[in-house]
Amino acid sequence: MDYGTFETLRVELQDGVASVIIDNPPINLFDLKLYPELSRLSSQLRDDDNVRVVVVESANPEFFIAHFDVSLILHLPTHRPAPTELNEFHQMCENFRTMPKPTISVIDGRVGGGGSELTLSMDMRFASPNAVFSQPEVALGIIPGGSGTVRLSRLLGRSRAMEVILGCEDIDAQTAHEWGWVNRVVDNPSAHAHALARRIATFPVEAVQAAKRSILRSDDHVVEDLLAEAGEFNGLLHLDASRKAMKNFLARGGQTREGELRLGALVNEINDSASD
């Protein structure tokens, strides 16, 4: 397959390992450049028999993916009917979860919102000590609508998922590791992930695929839960309070490098201003 047609992604395939580098300056925002390209790539990687393991990381040491573009969310249609099939974002995430090959994310710097949901959909996550995780959506009057409520509750348990999603606070790498959000915190997560990927790529492909299928059987009712999550997300888009919070987020520095580096504090200011 041709992996040379992307603008925001660099893809190298060597010895069965597909190395994907996200490069969408300044903060790797999930925007109208990165989102469709990553969605298309997820299908290509899924269908490419030459790919045996996938490793996804960022060219930017400050951001894996900041989050989904809030200005795009503000333009989504409101009052939509309850979904009966997965939307494109959910399908992209499901491609990484269910493709017949292991998927690994390398997190160095901040990852939040839809970027966090992408990494949660992968089979393994390795982080540097500098990594910071967040799901800030509730502070913006919405919910993590791209699989966050479904994945985090399964990984962390109900109480910790509630703390992450309702608290909208920054979670440091060590806490994320203790809670089961990431596999390990290592000084060089890229080297660790690629060494593991190369090791897995040498094993019989049928055995690797069978093992992943068997493990995934423990993920009960994922699609049904994703559809319910999408319905909850859609139901919030028309609310005045939600739209005001998202606009306050953008007005106070959201989606700028400076604002995103202090996202945990910024969401408090959003809602202080929302109550003015």
C-alpha positions as CSV (number, residue, x, y, z in Angstrom):
1,M,0.0,0.0,0.0
2,D,1.0,3.6,-0.6
3,Y,1.8,5.4,2.7
4,G,3.4,8.4,1.1
5,T,0.3,10.5,0.4
6,F,-0.3,11.9,3.9
7,E,0.5,15.5,4.9
8,T,0.2,15.2,8.7
9,L,1.5,11.6,9.1
10,R,4.8,9.9,8.3
11,V,4.6,6.1,7.9
12,E,7.5,3.7,7.6
13,L,7.2,0.0,7.2
14,Q,10.1,-2.2,8.2
15,D,10.3,-5.9,9.1
16,G,6.5,-5.9,9.6
17,V,6.4,-2.9,12.0
18,A,4.5,0.1,10.7
19,S,5.9,3.2,12.5
20,V,3.4,6.1,12.4
21,I,4.6,9.6,13.3
22,I,1.9,12.3,13.8
23,D,3.1,15.8,12.7
24,N,0.4,18.5,12.6
25,P,1.9,21.6,14.2
26,P,1.7,23.4,16.5
27,I,-0.2,21.1,18.9
28,N,-1.2,18.1,16.7
29,L,-4.9,19.2,16.9
30,F,-7.4,16.6,15.6
31,D,-8.5,19.0,12.8
32,L,-9.7,18.7,9.3
33,K,-6.2,17.8,8.1
34,L,-5.2,15.2,10.7
35,Y,-8.6,13.6,11.4
36,P,-9.5,12.3,7.9
37,E,-5.9,11.2,7.3
38,L,-5.7,9.2,10.5
39,S,-9.1,7.7,9.7
40,R,-7.9,6.6,6.3
41,L,-4.7,5.3,7.6
42,S,-6.5,3.2,10.2
43,S,-8.2,1.3,7.4
44,Q,-5.1,0.9,5.4
45,L,-3.1,-0.5,8.3
46,R,-6.0,-2.8,9.1
47,D,-6.1,-4.3,5.6
48,D,-2.3,-4.4,4.8
49,D,-1.1,-8.0,5.3
50,N,2.5,-6.7,5.3
51,V,1.8,-4.9,8.6
52,R,2.2,-7.1,11.7
53,V,2.5,-4.5,14.4
54,V,1.6,-0.8,14.5
55,V,3.4,1.9,16.6
56,V,2.0,5.4,16.7
57,E,3.9,8.4,18.2
58,S,4.3,12.1,17.8
59,A,7.0,14.3,16.2
60,N,6.2,16.9,18.8
61,P,7.6,16.2,22.3
62,E,5.0,18.5,23.9
63,F,1.9,17.0,22.4
64,F,0.8,13.6,21.2
65,I,-2.6,14.9,20.1
66,A,-4.0,17.8,22.0
67,H,-7.7,16.9,21.4
68,F,-10.4,17.2,18.8
69,D,-10.9,20.7,17.2
70,V,-13.6,22.4,19.4
71,S,-14.4,24.8,16.7
72,L,-15.5,21.9,14.5
73,I,-17.6,20.5,17.3
74,L,-19.4,23.8,17.5
75,H,-20.4,23.4,13.8
76,L,-21.8,19.8,14.2
77,P,-25.5,19.6,13.5
78,T,-27.7,19.5,16.6
79,H,-30.9,17.6,17.4
80,R,-29.6,14.5,15.6
81,P,-31.5,11.2,16.0
82,A,-30.0,8.4,18.1
83,P,-27.3,6.8,16.1
84,T,-27.7,3.2,14.8
85,E,-24.2,2.8,13.4
86,L,-20.8,3.9,14.5
87,N,-19.7,7.4,13.4
88,E,-16.4,7.9,11.6
89,F,-14.4,8.7,14.7
90,H,-15.7,5.7,16.6
91,Q,-14.9,3.5,13.5
92,M,-11.4,4.9,13.3
93,C,-10.8,4.0,17.0
94,E,-12.4,0.6,16.5
95,N,-10.1,-0.1,13.6
96,F,-7.1,0.3,16.0
97,R,-8.7,-1.8,18.7
98,T,-9.9,-4.6,16.4
99,M,-7.4,-4.8,13.5
100,P,-5.8,-8.3,13.4
101,K,-2.4,-7.0,14.6
102,P,-1.2,-5.3,17.8
103,T,-1.4,-1.5,18.1
104,I,0.9,0.5,20.4
105,S,0.9,4.2,21.2
106,V,3.9,6.1,22.5
107,I,3.0,9.2,24.6
108,D,5.5,11.9,25.3
109,G,3.9,15.2,26.4
110,R,0.2,16.0,26.6
111,V,-2.6,13.9,25.2
112,G,-6.3,14.8,25.8
113,G,-9.8,14.5,24.5
114,G,-10.0,12.7,21.2
115,G,-6.3,12.1,21.2
116,S,-6.6,10.3,24.5
117,E,-9.5,8.3,23.1
118,L,-7.4,7.3,20.2
119,T,-4.6,6.0,22.4
120,L,-7.2,4.3,24.7
121,S,-8.4,2.3,21.6
122,M,-5.0,0.8,21.0
123,D,-3.8,-2.4,22.6
124,M,-0.9,-0.9,24.6
125,R,0.3,2.5,25.7
126,F,3.8,3.4,26.8
127,A,4.5,6.9,28.3
128,S,7.5,9.0,29.2
129,P,7.7,10.6,32.7
130,N,6.7,13.9,31.0
131,A,3.3,12.6,29.7
132,V,0.1,14.3,30.8
133,F,-3.4,12.9,30.2
134,S,-6.8,14.6,30.3
135,Q,-10.4,14.3,29.3
136,P,-11.6,17.9,29.5
137,E,-14.9,17.6,27.7
138,V,-17.3,17.9,30.6
139,A,-15.9,21.3,31.5
140,L,-16.8,22.3,28.0
141,G,-20.4,21.2,28.4
142,I,-20.0,17.9,26.5
143,I,-18.7,14.4,27.2
144,P,-15.9,12.3,25.8
145,G,-17.9,11.3,22.8
146,G,-15.2,9.4,20.8
147,S,-15.0,6.3,23.1
148,G,-13.6,7.8,26.3
149,T,-16.5,6.9,28.6
150,V,-16.4,3.4,27.2
151,R,-12.7,2.7,27.3
152,L,-11.8,4.5,30.6
153,S,-14.4,2.7,32.6
154,R,-13.1,-0.7,31.4
155,L,-9.4,0.2,32.0
156,L,-9.6,2.2,35.2
157,G,-12.8,1.0,36.9
158,R,-15.9,3.1,37.5
159,S,-14.6,5.3,40.3
160,R,-11.4,6.4,38.7
161,A,-13.1,6.9,35.3
162,M,-15.6,9.2,37.1
163,E,-12.7,11.1,38.6
164,V,-11.0,11.6,35.3
165,I,-14.0,12.4,33.3
166,L,-15.9,14.5,35.8
167,G,-12.8,16.2,37.3
168,C,-11.3,17.3,34.0
169,E,-7.9,17.5,35.7
170,D,-4.5,16.8,34.3
171,I,-3.3,13.3,35.2
172,D,0.5,12.8,35.4
173,A,2.2,9.8,33.9
174,Q,2.9,8.0,37.1
175,T,-0.7,8.2,38.3
176,A,-1.9,7.0,34.9
177,H,0.4,4.0,35.3
178,E,-0.8,3.2,38.8
179,W,-4.4,3.4,37.6
180,G,-3.8,1.1,34.6
181,W,-4.2,3.9,32.0
182,V,-0.7,3.0,30.5
183,N,1.3,-0.1,30.5
184,R,4.6,1.4,31.7
185,V,6.3,4.7,32.2
186,V,9.8,4.6,30.8
187,D,12.5,7.2,29.9
188,N,12.4,6.3,26.2
189,P,9.0,5.0,25.4
190,S,9.6,5.0,21.7
191,A,12.6,2.7,22.0
192,H,10.7,0.5,24.3
193,A,7.6,0.3,22.1
194,H,9.6,-0.4,18.9
195,A,11.7,-3.1,20.6
196,L,8.5,-4.8,21.7
197,A,7.0,-4.4,18.3
198,R,10.0,-5.9,16.5
199,R,9.9,-8.8,19.0
200,I,6.1,-9.5,18.4
201,A,6.6,-9.2,14.6
202,T,9.0,-12.2,14.6
203,F,6.3,-14.5,16.2
204,P,4.0,-16.6,14.0
205,V,1.4,-14.2,12.7
206,E,-1.5,-16.6,13.2
207,A,-0.7,-17.0,16.8
208,V,-0.5,-13.3,17.4
209,Q,-3.8,-12.8,15.7
210,A,-5.5,-15.6,17.6
211,A,-4.2,-14.2,20.9
212,K,-5.5,-10.7,20.2
213,R,-8.9,-12.1,19.1
214,S,-9.1,-14.1,22.3
215,I,-8.2,-11.1,24.5
216,L,-10.7,-8.9,22.7
217,R,-13.6,-11.3,23.6
218,S,-13.5,-9.9,27.1
219,D,-14.6,-6.5,25.7
220,D,-18.3,-7.1,26.0
221,H,-20.9,-4.8,24.3
222,V,-18.4,-2.3,23.1
223,V,-20.3,-1.2,19.9
224,E,-23.6,-0.9,21.8
225,D,-21.9,1.3,24.4
226,L,-20.2,3.4,21.8
227,L,-23.6,4.1,20.1
228,A,-25.1,5.0,23.5
229,E,-22.1,7.4,24.1
230,A,-22.6,9.0,20.7
231,G,-26.3,9.6,21.6
232,E,-25.4,11.3,24.9
233,F,-22.8,13.4,23.1
234,N,-25.3,14.5,20.4
235,G,-27.9,15.4,23.0
236,L,-25.6,18.0,24.5
237,L,-24.6,19.9,21.4
238,H,-27.6,22.2,21.2
239,L,-27.5,23.4,24.9
240,D,-26.7,27.1,25.4
241,A,-24.4,26.2,28.4
242,S,-22.4,23.8,26.3
243,R,-21.9,26.1,23.4
244,K,-21.0,29.0,25.8
245,A,-18.4,26.9,27.5
246,M,-16.8,25.8,24.3
247,K,-16.7,29.4,23.0
248,N,-15.1,30.5,26.3
249,F,-12.5,27.8,25.9
250,L,-11.5,29.0,22.5
251,A,-11.6,32.7,23.6
252,R,-9.3,32.1,26.7
253,G,-6.5,30.3,24.8
254,G,-7.8,26.9,24.0
255,Q,-6.1,25.3,21.0
256,T,-3.0,27.6,21.4
257,R,0.2,26.1,22.6
258,E,0.3,28.3,25.7
259,G,-3.3,27.5,26.6
260,E,-3.0,23.8,26.0
261,L,0.1,23.5,28.2
262,R,-2.0,24.7,31.1
263,L,-5.3,22.9,30.2
264,G,-6.1,21.7,33.7
265,A,-6.1,25.3,34.9
266,L,-7.7,26.7,31.8
267,V,-10.9,24.6,32.2
268,N,-11.5,26.2,35.6
269,E,-11.3,29.7,34.0
270,I,-13.8,28.6,31.3
271,N,-16.4,27.9,33.8
272,D,-15.7,30.8,36.0
273,S,-16.4,33.0,33.0
274,A,-19.4,30.9,32.1
275,S,-21.0,31.7,35.4
276,D,-20.4,35.4,35.1
